[in-house]
């Protein structure tokens, strides 16, 4: 008889916790709206001229080689 009561109490507790989790709204969602400007519109030829035909190599960055340029 005691075992039946313990199993019943545990089952009801688990049921109520799951039911409560389903009813609470998600509050950990973050919505970020960014105002991203459009591309600056540099053509390959204008970058090639600005970097003097990619001649002055300054090193490596996260996305590749880094060159000195005059715009």
mmCIF file as Biopython writes it, N, C-alpha, C and O atoms, coordinates in Angstrom:
data_model
#
loop_
_atom_site.group_PDB
_atom_site.id
_atom_site.type_symbol
_atom_site.label_atom_id
_atom_site.label_alt_id
_atom_site.label_comp_id
_atom_site.label_asym_id
_atom_site.label_entity_id
_atom_site.label_seq_id
_atom_site.pdbx_PDB_ins_code
_atom_site.Cartn_x
_atom_site.Cartn_y
_atom_site.Cartn_z
_atom_site.occupancy
_atom_site.B_iso_or_equiv
_atom_site.auth_seq_id
_atom_site.auth_asym_id
_atom_site.pdbx_PDB_model_num
ATOM 1   N N  . UNK A ? 1  ? 0.816  -1.192 0.000   1.0 0.0 1  A 1 
ATOM 2   C CA . UNK A ? 1  ? 0.000  0.000  0.000   1.0 0.0 1  A 1 
ATOM 3   C C  . UNK A ? 1  ? 0.865  1.263  0.000   1.0 0.0 1  A 1 
ATOM 4   O O  . UNK A ? 1  ? 0.558  2.219  -0.712  1.0 0.0 1  A 1 
ATOM 5   N N  . UNK A ? 2  ? 1.949  1.276  0.797   1.0 0.0 2  A 1 
ATOM 6   C CA . UNK A ? 2  ? 2.840  2.435  0.852   1.0 0.0 2  A 1 
ATOM 7   C C  . UNK A ? 2  ? 3.526  2.641  -0.500  1.0 0.0 2  A 1 
ATOM 8   O O  . UNK A ? 2  ? 3.697  3.775  -0.948  1.0 0.0 2  A 1 
ATOM 9   N N  . UNK A ? 3  ? 3.915  1.551  -1.141  1.0 0.0 3  A 1 
ATOM 10  C CA . UNK A ? 3  ? 4.551  1.638  -2.461  1.0 0.0 3  A 1 
ATOM 11  C C  . UNK A ? 3  ? 3.632  2.265  -3.486  1.0 0.0 3  A 1 
ATOM 12  O O  . UNK A ? 3  ? 4.067  3.072  -4.306  1.0 0.0 3  A 1 
ATOM 13  N N  . UNK A ? 4  ? 2.349  1.895  -3.443  1.0 0.0 4  A 1 
ATOM 14  C CA . UNK A ? 4  ? 1.364  2.458  -4.362  1.0 0.0 4  A 1 
ATOM 15  C C  . UNK A ? 4  ? 1.224  3.966  -4.163  1.0 0.0 4  A 1 
ATOM 16  O O  . UNK A ? 4  ? 1.128  4.714  -5.137  1.0 0.0 4  A 1 
ATOM 17  N N  . UNK A ? 5  ? 1.213  4.410  -2.923  1.0 0.0 5  A 1 
ATOM 18  C CA . UNK A ? 5  ? 1.082  5.844  -2.623  1.0 0.0 5  A 1 
ATOM 19  C C  . UNK A ? 5  ? 2.312  6.602  -3.113  1.0 0.0 5  A 1 
ATOM 20  O O  . UNK A ? 5  ? 2.178  7.689  -3.676  1.0 0.0 5  A 1 
ATOM 21  N N  . UNK A ? 6  ? 3.498  6.056  -2.911  1.0 0.0 6  A 1 
ATOM 22  C CA . UNK A ? 6  ? 4.737  6.712  -3.359  1.0 0.0 6  A 1 
ATOM 23  C C  . UNK A ? 6  ? 4.767  6.817  -4.879  1.0 0.0 6  A 1 
ATOM 24  O O  . UNK A ? 6  ? 5.115  7.863  -5.426  1.0 0.0 6  A 1 
ATOM 25  N N  . UNK A ? 7  ? 4.405  5.740  -5.555  1.0 0.0 7  A 1 
ATOM 26  C CA . UNK A ? 7  ? 4.391  5.755  -7.030  1.0 0.0 7  A 1 
ATOM 27  C C  . UNK A ? 7  ? 3.365  6.762  -7.532  1.0 0.0 7  A 1 
ATOM 28  O O  . UNK A ? 7  ? 3.627  7.468  -8.506  1.0 0.0 7  A 1 
ATOM 29  N N  . UNK A ? 8  ? 2.214  6.843  -6.894  1.0 0.0 8  A 1 
ATOM 30  C CA . UNK A ? 8  ? 1.173  7.785  -7.310  1.0 0.0 8  A 1 
ATOM 31  C C  . UNK A ? 8  ? 1.627  9.228  -7.110  1.0 0.0 8  A 1 
ATOM 32  O O  . UNK A ? 8  ? 1.420  10.066 -7.987  1.0 0.0 8  A 1 
ATOM 33  N N  . UNK A ? 9  ? 2.243  9.528  -5.967  1.0 0.0 9  A 1 
ATOM 34  C CA . UNK A ? 9  ? 2.709  10.886 -5.689  1.0 0.0 9  A 1 
ATOM 35  C C  . UNK A ? 9  ? 3.796  11.299 -6.682  1.0 0.0 9  A 1 
ATOM 36  O O  . UNK A ? 9  ? 3.776  12.420 -7.191  1.0 0.0 9  A 1 
ATOM 37  N N  . UNK A ? 10 ? 4.744  10.402 -6.959  1.0 0.0 10 A 1 
ATOM 38  C CA . UNK A ? 10 ? 5.819  10.706 -7.919  1.0 0.0 10 A 1 
ATOM 39  C C  . UNK A ? 10 ? 5.243  10.912 -9.317  1.0 0.0 10 A 1 
ATOM 40  O O  . UNK A ? 10 ? 5.657  11.825 -10.031 1.0 0.0 10 A 1 
ATOM 41  N N  . UNK A ? 11 ? 4.297  10.074 -9.707  1.0 0.0 11 A 1 
ATOM 42  C CA . UNK A ? 11 ? 3.700  10.201 -11.043 1.0 0.0 11 A 1 
ATOM 43  C C  . UNK A ? 11 ? 2.948  11.516 -11.196 1.0 0.0 11 A 1 
ATOM 44  O O  . UNK A ? 11 ? 3.059  12.179 -12.227 1.0 0.0 11 A 1 
ATOM 45  N N  . UNK A ? 12 ? 2.184  11.896 -10.176 1.0 0.0 12 A 1 
ATOM 46  C CA . UNK A ? 12 ? 1.447  13.158 -10.234 1.0 0.0 12 A 1 
ATOM 47  C C  . UNK A ? 12 ? 2.409  14.344 -10.263 1.0 0.0 12 A 1 
ATOM 48  O O  . UNK A ? 12 ? 2.171  15.318 -10.978 1.0 0.0 12 A 1 
ATOM 49  N N  . UNK A ? 13 ? 3.499  14.269 -9.487  1.0 0.0 13 A 1 
ATOM 50  C CA . UNK A ? 13 ? 4.487  15.349 -9.476  1.0 0.0 13 A 1 
ATOM 51  C C  . UNK A ? 13 ? 5.126  15.525 -10.847 1.0 0.0 13 A 1 
ATOM 52  O O  . UNK A ? 13 ? 5.259  16.648 -11.332 1.0 0.0 13 A 1 
ATOM 53  N N  . UNK A ? 14 ? 5.520  14.422 -11.472 1.0 0.0 14 A 1 
ATOM 54  C CA . UNK A ? 14 ? 6.129  14.490 -12.808 1.0 0.0 14 A 1 
ATOM 55  C C  . UNK A ? 14 ? 5.130  15.056 -13.808 1.0 0.0 14 A 1 
ATOM 56  O O  . UNK A ? 14 ? 5.496  15.893 -14.633 1.0 0.0 14 A 1 
ATOM 57  N N  . UNK A ? 15 ? 3.887  14.621 -13.751 1.0 0.0 15 A 1 
ATOM 58  C CA . UNK A ? 15 ? 2.856  15.107 -14.667 1.0 0.0 15 A 1 
ATOM 59  C C  . UNK A ? 15 ? 2.648  16.619 -14.522 1.0 0.0 15 A 1 
ATOM 60  O O  . UNK A ? 15 ? 2.559  17.339 -15.517 1.0 0.0 15 A 1 
ATOM 61  N N  . UNK A ? 16 ? 2.573  17.088 -13.276 1.0 0.0 16 A 1 
ATOM 62  C CA . UNK A ? 16 ? 2.342  18.515 -13.051 1.0 0.0 16 A 1 
ATOM 63  C C  . UNK A ? 16 ? 3.526  19.363 -13.486 1.0 0.0 16 A 1 
ATOM 64  O O  . UNK A ? 16 ? 3.334  20.462 -14.005 1.0 0.0 16 A 1 
ATOM 65  N N  . UNK A ? 17 ? 4.743  18.877 -13.286 1.0 0.0 17 A 1 
ATOM 66  C CA . UNK A ? 17 ? 5.923  19.634 -13.736 1.0 0.0 17 A 1 
ATOM 67  C C  . UNK A ? 17 ? 5.963  19.762 -15.247 1.0 0.0 17 A 1 
ATOM 68  O O  . UNK A ? 17 ? 6.238  20.837 -15.780 1.0 0.0 17 A 1 
ATOM 69  N N  . UNK A ? 18 ? 5.688  18.669 -15.932 1.0 0.0 18 A 1 
ATOM 70  C CA . UNK A ? 18 ? 5.687  18.718 -17.411 1.0 0.0 18 A 1 
ATOM 71  C C  . UNK A ? 18 ? 4.594  19.647 -17.910 1.0 0.0 18 A 1 
ATOM 72  O O  . UNK A ? 18 ? 4.796  20.400 -18.863 1.0 0.0 18 A 1 
ATOM 73  N N  . UNK A ? 19 ? 3.450  19.592 -17.274 1.0 0.0 19 A 1 
ATOM 74  C CA . UNK A ? 19 ? 2.336  20.442 -17.683 1.0 0.0 19 A 1 
ATOM 75  C C  . UNK A ? 19 ? 2.671  21.907 -17.463 1.0 0.0 19 A 1 
ATOM 76  O O  . UNK A ? 19 ? 2.325  22.753 -18.288 1.0 0.0 19 A 1 
ATOM 77  N N  . UNK A ? 20 ? 3.341  22.217 -16.359 1.0 0.0 20 A 1 
ATOM 78  C CA . UNK A ? 20 ? 3.726  23.592 -16.061 1.0 0.0 20 A 1 
ATOM 79  C C  . UNK A ? 20 ? 4.754  24.104 -17.063 1.0 0.0 20 A 1 
ATOM 80  O O  . UNK A ? 20 ? 4.677  25.259 -17.484 1.0 0.0 20 A 1 
ATOM 81  N N  . UNK A ? 21 ? 5.714  23.268 -17.453 1.0 0.0 21 A 1 
ATOM 82  C CA . UNK A ? 21 ? 6.725  23.675 -18.435 1.0 0.0 21 A 1 
ATOM 83  C C  . UNK A ? 21 ? 6.095  23.984 -19.782 1.0 0.0 21 A 1 
ATOM 84  O O  . UNK A ? 21 ? 6.530  24.905 -20.472 1.0 0.0 21 A 1 
ATOM 85  N N  . UNK A ? 22 ? 5.072  23.224 -20.165 1.0 0.0 22 A 1 
ATOM 86  C CA . UNK A ? 22 ? 4.420  23.451 -21.455 1.0 0.0 22 A 1 
ATOM 87  C C  . UNK A ? 22 ? 3.629  24.751 -21.461 1.0 0.0 22 A 1 
ATOM 88  O O  . UNK A ? 22 ? 3.464  25.360 -22.518 1.0 0.0 22 A 1 
ATOM 89  N N  . UNK A ? 23 ? 3.134  25.194 -20.299 1.0 0.0 23 A 1 
ATOM 90  C CA . UNK A ? 23 ? 2.302  26.386 -20.230 1.0 0.0 23 A 1 
ATOM 91  C C  . UNK A ? 23 ? 3.107  27.670 -20.142 1.0 0.0 23 A 1 
ATOM 92  O O  . UNK A ? 23 ? 2.599  28.729 -20.513 1.0 0.0 23 A 1 
ATOM 93  N N  . UNK A ? 24 ? 4.356  27.615 -19.660 1.0 0.0 24 A 1 
ATOM 94  C CA . UNK A ? 24 ? 5.144  28.839 -19.526 1.0 0.0 24 A 1 
ATOM 95  C C  . UNK A ? 24 ? 5.700  29.243 -20.880 1.0 0.0 24 A 1 
ATOM 96  O O  . UNK A ? 24 ? 6.233  28.404 -21.606 1.0 0.0 24 A 1 
ATOM 97  N N  . UNK A ? 25 ? 5.583  30.523 -21.230 1.0 0.0 25 A 1 
ATOM 98  C CA . UNK A ? 25 ? 6.115  30.979 -22.515 1.0 0.0 25 A 1 
ATOM 99  C C  . UNK A ? 25 ? 7.644  30.970 -22.510 1.0 0.0 25 A 1 
ATOM 100 O O  . UNK A ? 25 ? 8.274  31.092 -21.459 1.0 0.0 25 A 1 
ATOM 101 N N  . UNK A ? 26 ? 8.211  30.828 -23.669 1.0 0.0 26 A 1 
ATOM 102 C CA . UNK A ? 26 ? 9.669  30.849 -23.826 1.0 0.0 26 A 1 
ATOM 103 C C  . UNK A ? 26 ? 10.162 32.274 -23.630 1.0 0.0 26 A 1 
ATOM 104 O O  . UNK A ? 26 ? 9.774  33.175 -24.372 1.0 0.0 26 A 1 
ATOM 105 N N  . UNK A ? 27 ? 11.014 32.480 -22.633 1.0 0.0 27 A 1 
ATOM 106 C CA . UNK A ? 27 ? 11.538 33.817 -22.372 1.0 0.0 27 A 1 
ATOM 107 C C  . UNK A ? 27 ? 13.009 33.932 -22.710 1.0 0.0 27 A 1 
ATOM 108 O O  . UNK A ? 27 ? 13.594 35.006 -22.565 1.0 0.0 27 A 1 
ATOM 109 N N  . UNK A ? 28 ? 13.620 32.840 -23.160 1.0 0.0 28 A 1 
ATOM 110 C CA . UNK A ? 28 ? 15.043 32.887 -23.457 1.0 0.0 28 A 1 
ATOM 111 C C  . UNK A ? 28 ? 15.313 33.193 -24.926 1.0 0.0 28 A 1 
ATOM 112 O O  . UNK A ? 28 ? 16.446 33.049 -25.384 1.0 0.0 28 A 1 
ATOM 113 N N  . UNK A ? 29 ? 14.305 33.609 -25.665 1.0 0.0 29 A 1 
ATOM 114 C CA . UNK A ? 29 ? 14.474 33.952 -27.064 1.0 0.0 29 A 1 
ATOM 115 C C  . UNK A ? 29 ? 14.756 35.446 -27.172 1.0 0.0 29 A 1 
ATOM 116 O O  . UNK A ? 29 ? 14.024 36.266 -26.618 1.0 0.0 29 A 1 
ATOM 117 N N  . UNK A ? 30 ? 15.817 35.791 -27.887 1.0 0.0 30 A 1 
ATOM 118 C CA . UNK A ? 30 ? 16.187 37.196 -28.063 1.0 0.0 30 A 1 
ATOM 119 C C  . UNK A ? 30 ? 16.045 37.540 -29.542 1.0 0.0 30 A 1 
ATOM 120 O O  . UNK A ? 30 ? 16.576 36.848 -30.411 1.0 0.0 30 A 1 
ATOM 121 N N  . UNK A ? 31 ? 15.329 38.608 -29.804 1.0 0.0 31 A 1 
ATOM 122 C CA . UNK A ? 31 ? 15.166 39.057 -31.178 1.0 0.0 31 A 1 
ATOM 123 C C  . UNK A ? 31 ? 16.005 40.309 -31.367 1.0 0.0 31 A 1 
ATOM 124 O O  . UNK A ? 31 ? 15.814 41.313 -30.680 1.0 0.0 31 A 1 
ATOM 125 N N  . UNK A ? 32 ? 16.933 40.233 -32.306 1.0 0.0 32 A 1 
ATOM 126 C CA . UNK A ? 32 ? 17.811 41.361 -32.585 1.0 0.0 32 A 1 
ATOM 127 C C  . UNK A ? 32 ? 17.554 41.826 -34.014 1.0 0.0 32 A 1 
ATOM 128 O O  . UNK A ? 32 ? 17.610 41.041 -34.960 1.0 0.0 32 A 1 
ATOM 129 N N  . UNK A ? 33 ? 17.279 43.090 -34.145 1.0 0.0 33 A 1 
ATOM 130 C CA . UNK A ? 33 ? 17.074 43.671 -35.465 1.0 0.0 33 A 1 
ATOM 131 C C  . UNK A ? 33 ? 18.266 44.576 -35.745 1.0 0.0 33 A 1 
ATOM 132 O O  . UNK A ? 33 ? 18.498 45.557 -35.039 1.0 0.0 33 A 1 
ATOM 133 N N  . UNK A ? 34 ? 19.007 44.234 -36.772 1.0 0.0 34 A 1 
ATOM 134 C CA . UNK A ? 34 ? 20.195 45.005 -37.124 1.0 0.0 34 A 1 
ATOM 135 C C  . UNK A ? 34 ? 19.916 45.846 -38.362 1.0 0.0 34 A 1 
ATOM 136 O O  . UNK A ? 34 ? 19.267 45.399 -39.307 1.0 0.0 34 A 1 
ATOM 137 N N  . UNK A ? 35 ? 20.409 47.041 -38.334 1.0 0.0 35 A 1 
ATOM 138 C CA . UNK A ? 35 ? 20.321 47.908 -39.501 1.0 0.0 35 A 1 
ATOM 139 C C  . UNK A ? 35 ? 21.623 47.738 -40.269 1.0 0.0 35 A 1 
ATOM 140 O O  . UNK A ? 35 ? 22.590 48.464 -40.039 1.0 0.0 35 A 1 
ATOM 141 N N  . UNK A ? 36 ? 21.643 46.778 -41.179 1.0 0.0 36 A 1 
ATOM 142 C CA . UNK A ? 36 ? 22.856 46.450 -41.913 1.0 0.0 36 A 1 
ATOM 143 C C  . UNK A ? 36 ? 22.903 47.297 -43.184 1.0 0.0 36 A 1 
ATOM 144 O O  . UNK A ? 36 ? 21.992 47.240 -44.009 1.0 0.0 36 A 1 
ATOM 145 N N  . UNK A ? 37 ? 23.973 48.083 -43.334 1.0 0.0 37 A 1 
ATOM 146 C CA . UNK A ? 37 ? 24.073 48.883 -44.556 1.0 0.0 37 A 1 
ATOM 147 C C  . UNK A ? 37 ? 24.360 47.999 -45.759 1.0 0.0 37 A 1 
ATOM 148 O O  . UNK A ? 37 ? 24.893 46.897 -45.635 1.0 0.0 37 A 1 
ATOM 149 N N  . UNK A ? 38 ? 23.997 48.506 -46.905 1.0 0.0 38 A 1 
ATOM 150 C CA . UNK A ? 38 ? 24.291 47.756 -48.124 1.0 0.0 38 A 1 
ATOM 151 C C  . UNK A ? 38 ? 25.793 47.771 -48.385 1.0 0.0 38 A 1 
ATOM 152 O O  . UNK A ? 38 ? 26.534 48.547 -47.782 1.0 0.0 38 A 1 
ATOM 153 N N  . UNK A ? 39 ? 26.221 46.916 -49.276 1.0 0.0 39 A 1 
ATOM 154 C CA . UNK A ? 39 ? 27.632 46.820 -49.621 1.0 0.0 39 A 1 
ATOM 155 C C  . UNK A ? 39 ? 28.156 48.172 -50.083 1.0 0.0 39 A 1 
ATOM 156 O O  . UNK A ? 39 ? 27.427 48.975 -50.665 1.0 0.0 39 A 1 
ATOM 157 N N  . UNK A ? 40 ? 29.432 48.403 -49.812 1.0 0.0 40 A 1 
ATOM 158 C CA . UNK A ? 40 ? 30.032 49.672 -50.221 1.0 0.0 40 A 1 
ATOM 159 C C  . UNK A ? 40 ? 30.169 49.766 -51.730 1.0 0.0 40 A 1 
ATOM 160 O O  . UNK A ? 40 ? 30.347 50.859 -52.268 1.0 0.0 40 A 1 
ATOM 161 N N  . UNK A ? 41 ? 30.091 48.652 -52.413 1.0 0.0 41 A 1 
ATOM 162 C CA . UNK A ? 41 ? 30.053 48.664 -53.864 1.0 0.0 41 A 1 
ATOM 163 C C  . UNK A ? 41 ? 31.391 48.799 -54.546 1.0 0.0 41 A 1 
ATOM 164 O O  . UNK A ? 41 ? 31.455 49.306 -55.666 1.0 0.0 41 A 1 
ATOM 165 N N  . UNK A ? 42 ? 32.466 48.360 -53.910 1.0 0.0 42 A 1 
ATOM 166 C CA . UNK A ? 42 ? 33.766 48.394 -54.568 1.0 0.0 42 A 1 
ATOM 167 C C  . UNK A ? 42 ? 33.858 47.269 -55.577 1.0 0.0 42 A 1 
ATOM 168 O O  . UNK A ? 42 ? 33.518 46.124 -55.280 1.0 0.0 42 A 1 
ATOM 169 N N  . UNK A ? 43 ? 34.320 47.601 -56.770 1.0 0.0 43 A 1 
ATOM 170 C CA . UNK A ? 43 ? 34.552 46.572 -57.774 1.0 0.0 43 A 1 
ATOM 171 C C  . UNK A ? 43 ? 35.938 45.987 -57.574 1.0 0.0 43 A 1 
ATOM 172 O O  . UNK A ? 43 ? 36.785 46.580 -56.907 1.0 0.0 43 A 1 
ATOM 173 N N  . UNK A ? 44 ? 36.159 44.833 -58.151 1.0 0.0 44 A 1 
ATOM 174 C CA . UNK A ? 44 ? 37.464 44.196 -58.030 1.0 0.0 44 A 1 
ATOM 175 C C  . UNK A ? 44 ? 38.557 45.093 -58.604 1.0 0.0 44 A 1 
ATOM 176 O O  . UNK A ? 44 ? 39.643 45.194 -58.032 1.0 0.0 44 A 1 
ATOM 177 N N  . UNK A ? 45 ? 38.273 45.746 -59.734 1.0 0.0 45 A 1 
ATOM 178 C CA . UNK A ? 45 ? 39.284 46.606 -60.359 1.0 0.0 45 A 1 
ATOM 179 C C  . UNK A ? 45 ? 39.626 47.807 -59.474 1.0 0.0 45 A 1 
ATOM 180 O O  . UNK A ? 45 ? 40.791 48.198 -59.398 1.0 0.0 45 A 1 
ATOM 181 N N  . UNK A ? 46 ? 38.625 48.402 -58.800 1.0 0.0 46 A 1 
ATOM 182 C CA . UNK A ? 46 ? 38.927 49.541 -57.934 1.0 0.0 46 A 1 
ATOM 183 C C  . UNK A ? 46 ? 39.743 49.098 -56.715 1.0 0.0 46 A 1 
ATOM 184 O O  . UNK A ? 46 ? 40.604 49.849 -56.257 1.0 0.0 46 A 1 
ATOM 185 N N  . UNK A ? 47 ? 39.495 47.906 -56.183 1.0 0.0 47 A 1 
ATOM 186 C CA . UNK A ? 47 ? 40.295 47.381 -55.074 1.0 0.0 47 A 1 
ATOM 187 C C  . UNK A ? 47 ? 41.706 47.054 -55.557 1.0 0.0 47 A 1 
ATOM 188 O O  . UNK A ? 47 ? 42.683 47.273 -54.841 1.0 0.0 47 A 1 
ATOM 189 N N  . UNK A ? 48 ? 41.799 46.540 -56.754 1.0 0.0 48 A 1 
ATOM 190 C CA . UNK A ? 48 ? 43.117 46.208 -57.324 1.0 0.0 48 A 1 
ATOM 191 C C  . UNK A ? 48 ? 43.964 47.468 -57.481 1.0 0.0 48 A 1 
ATOM 192 O O  . UNK A ? 48 ? 45.161 47.447 -57.192 1.0 0.0 48 A 1 
ATOM 193 N N  . UNK A ? 49 ? 43.361 48.560 -57.933 1.0 0.0 49 A 1 
ATOM 194 C CA . UNK A ? 49 ? 44.078 49.820 -58.077 1.0 0.0 49 A 1 
ATOM 195 C C  . UNK A ? 49 ? 44.434 50.381 -56.697 1.0 0.0 49 A 1 
ATOM 196 O O  . UNK A ? 49 ? 45.545 50.873 -56.506 1.0 0.0 49 A 1 
ATOM 197 N N  . UNK A ? 50 ? 43.499 50.313 -55.724 1.0 0.0 50 A 1 
ATOM 198 C CA . UNK A ? 50 ? 43.729 50.863 -54.391 1.0 0.0 50 A 1 
ATOM 199 C C  . UNK A ? 50 ? 44.839 50.119 -53.646 1.0 0.0 50 A 1 
ATOM 200 O O  . UNK A ? 50 ? 45.536 50.707 -52.819 1.0 0.0 50 A 1 
ATOM 201 N N  . UNK A ? 51 ? 44.999 48.843 -53.936 1.0 0.0 51 A 1 
ATOM 202 C CA . UNK A ? 51 ? 46.034 48.052 -53.254 1.0 0.0 51 A 1 
ATOM 203 C C  . UNK A ? 51 ? 47.312 47.947 -54.067 1.0 0.0 51 A 1 
ATOM 204 O O  . UNK A ? 51 ? 48.216 47.188 -53.717 1.0 0.0 51 A 1 
ATOM 205 N N  . UNK A ? 52 ? 47.391 48.708 -55.152 1.0 0.0 52 A 1 
ATOM 206 C CA . UNK A ? 52 ? 48.562 48.676 -56.027 1.0 0.0 52 A 1 
ATOM 207 C C  . UNK A ? 52 ? 48.827 47.246 -56.499 1.0 0.0 52 A 1 
ATOM 208 O O  . UNK A ? 52 ? 49.927 46.713 -56.350 1.0 0.0 52 A 1 
ATOM 209 N N  . UNK A ? 53 ? 47.782 46.643 -57.074 1.0 0.0 53 A 1 
ATOM 210 C CA . UNK A ? 53 ? 47.824 45.285 -57.614 1.0 0.0 53 A 1 
ATOM 211 C C  . UNK A ? 53 ? 48.162 44.262 -56.520 1.0 0.0 53 A 1 
ATOM 212 O O  . UNK A ? 53 ? 48.863 43.282 -56.771 1.0 0.0 53 A 1 
ATOM 213 N N  . UNK A ? 54 ? 47.652 44.504 -55.300 1.0 0.0 54 A 1 
ATOM 214 C CA . UNK A ? 54 ? 47.841 43.599 -54.153 1.0 0.0 54 A 1 
ATOM 215 C C  . UNK A ? 54 ? 49.322 43.365 -53.863 1.0 0.0 54 A 1 
ATOM 216 O O  . UNK A ? 54 ? 49.740 42.242 -53.582 1.0 0.0 54 A 1 
ATOM 217 N N  . UNK A ? 55 ? 50.113 44.447 -53.935 1.0 0.0 55 A 1 
ATOM 218 C CA . UNK A ? 55 ? 51.563 44.287 -53.787 1.0 0.0 55 A 1 
ATOM 219 C C  . UNK A ? 55 ? 52.047 44.433 -52.344 1.0 0.0 55 A 1 
ATOM 220 O O  . UNK A ? 55 ? 53.070 43.848 -51.989 1.0 0.0 55 A 1 
ATOM 221 N N  . UNK A ? 56 ? 51.341 45.199 -51.499 1.0 0.0 56 A 1 
ATOM 222 C CA . UNK A ? 56 ? 51.810 45.460 -50.141 1.0 0.0 56 A 1 
ATOM 223 C C  . UNK A ? 56 ? 51.057 44.551 -49.160 1.0 0.0 56 A 1 
ATOM 224 O O  . UNK A ? 56 ? 50.050 44.955 -48.578 1.0 0.0 56 A 1 
ATOM 225 N N  . UNK A ? 57 ? 51.547 43.339 -48.986 1.0 0.0 57 A 1 
ATOM 226 C CA . UNK A ? 57 ? 50.911 42.332 -48.119 1.0 0.0 57 A 1 
ATOM 227 C C  . UNK A ? 57 ? 51.269 42.621 -46.666 1.0 0.0 57 A 1 
ATOM 228 O O  . UNK A ? 57 ? 52.448 42.643 -46.314 1.0 0.0 57 A 1 
ATOM 229 N N  . UNK A ? 58 ? 50.254 42.846 -45.808 1.0 0.0 58 A 1 
ATOM 230 C CA . UNK A ? 58 ? 50.479 43.175 -44.399 1.0 0.0 58 A 1 
ATOM 231 C C  . UNK A ? 58 ? 50.410 41.959 -43.487 1.0 0.0 58 A 1 
ATOM 232 O O  . UNK A ? 58 ? 50.866 42.038 -42.346 1.0 0.0 58 A 1 
ATOM 233 N N  . UNK A ? 59 ? 49.866 40.852 -43.936 1.0 0.0 59 A 1 
ATOM 234 C CA . UNK A ? 59 ? 49.767 39.661 -43.097 1.0 0.0 59 A 1 
ATOM 235 C C  . UNK A ? 59 ? 48.501 38.884 -43.392 1.0 0.0 59 A 1 
ATOM 236 O O  . UNK A ? 59 ? 47.901 39.003 -44.461 1.0 0.0 59 A 1 
ATOM 237 N N  . UNK A ? 60 ? 48.110 38.078 -42.404 1.0 0.0 60 A 1 
ATOM 238 C CA . UNK A ? 60 ? 46.909 37.254 -42.563 1.0 0.0 60 A 1 
ATOM 239 C C  . UNK A ? 60 ? 45.859 37.690 -41.555 1.0 0.0 60 A 1 
ATOM 240 O O  . UNK A ? 60 ? 46.174 37.997 -40.406 1.0 0.0 60 A 1 
ATOM 241 N N  . UNK A ? 61 ? 44.619 37.712 -41.994 1.0 0.0 61 A 1 
ATOM 242 C CA . UNK A ? 61 ? 43.493 37.997 -41.117 1.0 0.0 61 A 1 
ATOM 243 C C  . UNK A ? 61 ? 42.599 36.777 -41.005 1.0 0.0 61 A 1 
ATOM 244 O O  . UNK A ? 61 ? 42.946 35.701 -41.491 1.0 0.0 61 A 1 
ATOM 245 N N  . UNK A ? 62 ? 41.469 36.939 -40.378 1.0 0.0 62 A 1 
ATOM 246 C CA . UNK A ? 62 ? 40.537 35.833 -40.191 1.0 0.0 62 A 1 
ATOM 247 C C  . UNK A ? 62 ? 39.937 35.335 -41.487 1.0 0.0 62 A 1 
ATOM 248 O O  . UNK A ? 62 ? 39.510 34.182 -41.561 1.0 0.0 62 A 1 
ATOM 249 N N  . UNK A ? 63 ? 39.891 36.169 -42.507 1.0 0.0 63 A 1 
ATOM 250 C CA . UNK A ? 63 ? 39.291 35.784 -43.774 1.0 0.0 63 A 1 
ATOM 251 C C  . UNK A ? 63 ? 40.303 35.754 -44.920 1.0 0.0 63 A 1 
ATOM 252 O O  . UNK A ? 63 ? 39.906 35.672 -46.082 1.0 0.0 63 A 1 
ATOM 253 N N  . UNK A ? 64 ? 41.588 35.819 -44.619 1.0 0.0 64 A 1 
ATOM 254 C CA . UNK A ? 64 ? 42.589 35.737 -45.667 1.0 0.0 64 A 1 
ATOM 255 C C  . UNK A ? 64 ? 43.664 36.801 -45.517 1.0 0.0 64 A 1 
ATOM 256 O O  . UNK A ? 64 ? 43.868 37.364 -44.441 1.0 0.0 64 A 1 
ATOM 257 N N  . UNK A ? 65 ? 44.333 37.055 -46.606 1.0 0.0 65 A 1 
ATOM 258 C CA . UNK A ? 65 ? 45.439 38.027 -46.601 1.0 0.0 65 A 1 
ATOM 259 C C  . UNK A ? 65 ? 44.918 39.451 -46.398 1.0 0.0 65 A 1 
ATOM 260 O O  . UNK A ? 65 ? 43.792 39.781 -46.772 1.0 0.0 65 A 1 
ATOM 261 N N  . UNK A ? 66 ? 45.778 40.290 -45.790 1.0 0.0 66 A 1 
ATOM 262 C CA . UNK A ? 66 ? 45.450 41.703 -45.553 1.0 0.0 66 A 1 
ATOM 263 C C  . UNK A ? 66 ? 46.434 42.545 -46.326 1.0 0.0 66 A 1 
ATOM 264 O O  . UNK A ? 66 ? 47.646 42.347 -46.242 1.0 0.0 66 A 1 
ATOM 265 N N  . UNK A ? 67 ? 45.891 43.509 -47.097 1.0 0.0 67 A 1 
ATOM 266 C CA . UNK A ? 67 ? 46.727 44.368 -47.947 1.0 0.0 67 A 1 
ATOM 267 C C  . UNK A ? 67 ? 46.514 45.828 -47.564 1.0 0.0 67 A 1 
ATOM 268 O O  . UNK A ? 67 ? 45.434 46.218 -47.118 1.0 0.0 67 A 1 
ATOM 269 N N  . UNK A ? 68 ? 47.570 46.630 -47.747 1.0 0.0 68 A 1 
ATOM 270 C CA . UNK A ? 68 ? 47.456 48.072 -47.541 1.0 0.0 68 A 1 
ATOM 271 C C  . UNK A ? 68 ? 46.817 48.670 -48.778 1.0 0.0 68 A 1 
ATOM 272 O O  . UNK A ? 68 ? 47.147 48.301 -49.905 1.0 0.0 68 A 1 
ATOM 273 N N  . UNK A ? 69 ? 45.887 49.610 -48.552 1.0 0.0 69 A 1 
ATOM 274 C CA . UNK A ? 69 ? 45.193 50.233 -49.679 1.0 0.0 69 A 1 
ATOM 275 C C  . UNK A ? 69 ? 44.989 51.710 -49.408 1.0 0.0 69 A 1 
ATOM 276 O O  . UNK A ? 69 ? 44.896 52.138 -48.257 1.0 0.0 69 A 1 
ATOM 277 N N  . UNK A ? 70 ? 44.921 52.482 -50.477 1.0 0.0 70 A 1 
ATOM 278 C CA . UNK A ? 70 ? 44.599 53.904 -50.418 1.0 0.0 70 A 1 
ATOM 279 C C  . UNK A ? 70 ? 43.336 54.117 -51.240 1.0 0.0 70 A 1 
ATOM 280 O O  . UNK A ? 70 ? 43.311 53.894 -52.450 1.0 0.0 70 A 1 
ATOM 281 N N  . UNK A ? 71 ? 42.293 54.554 -50.549 1.0 0.0 71 A 1 
ATOM 282 C CA . UNK A ? 71 ? 41.012 54.754 -51.250 1.0 0.0 71 A 1 
ATOM 283 C C  . UNK A ? 71 ? 40.736 56.239 -51.336 1.0 0.0 71 A 1 
ATOM 284 O O  . UNK A ? 71 ? 39.713 56.646 -51.884 1.0 0.0 71 A 1 
#
